[in-house]
Amino acid sequence: MSSSGFNFGSGEVNITYPNGTKLIFPYSPPPWYVQYAPEIALTIFLASLGIAMYLSPKFRKAVIDLLRHLID
């Protein structure tokens, strides 16, 4: 995938219908954030958990108790 938004490999998508009509669609790859959307969402989720752990003693205690319960 090229970073400029243009695909210099195939260039276009050609579709030919049975009656002879041709359609040509230029191809450009999706933006980078579409490819990395799951990683971005996971990062935001884990960062929010980390901030909540840091700022909230009740949440921190609940998470620690949950982890202790899961270990036992």
ZIFENDA-V965245 format. One record per residue. OMEGA is omega in degrees with one decimal (NA if undefined). BURIAL is 1 if it has 16 or more other C-alpha atoms within 10 Angstrom, else 0. Layout:
BEGIN
[[OMEGA;BURIAL] [OMEGA;BURIAL]]
END
This chain:
BEGIN
[[179.8;0] [-176.4;0] [-178.4;0] [-179.0;0] [177.8;0] [176.5;0] [-178.1;0] [-179.3;0] [-176.4;0] [174.9;0] [-176.4;0] [177.4;0] [-179.9;0] [175.6;0] [177.3;0] [178.4;0] [-179.1;0] [-179.2;0] [176.4;0] [179.0;0] [179.5;0] [173.5;0] [178.6;0] [178.4;0] [173.5;0] [-178.6;0] [169.6;0] [-178.1;1] [178.6;0] [177.9;0] [-175.4;0] [-175.0;0] [174.9;0] [-179.8;0] [-174.6;0] [-177.5;0] [178.8;0] [179.0;0] [178.7;0] [179.7;0] [179.0;0] [178.7;0] [179.0;0] [179.9;0] [-179.4;0] [176.9;0] [178.5;0] [174.8;0] [178.4;0] [178.0;0] [178.5;0] [177.7;0] [-177.6;1] [-172.3;0] [-172.6;0] [177.9;0] [179.3;0] [179.3;0] [178.3;0] [179.7;1] [179.2;0] [179.3;0] [179.1;0] [177.8;0] [177.9;0] [179.1;0] [177.6;0] [178.6;0] [179.7;0] [179.3;0] [-177.7;0] [NA;0]]
END
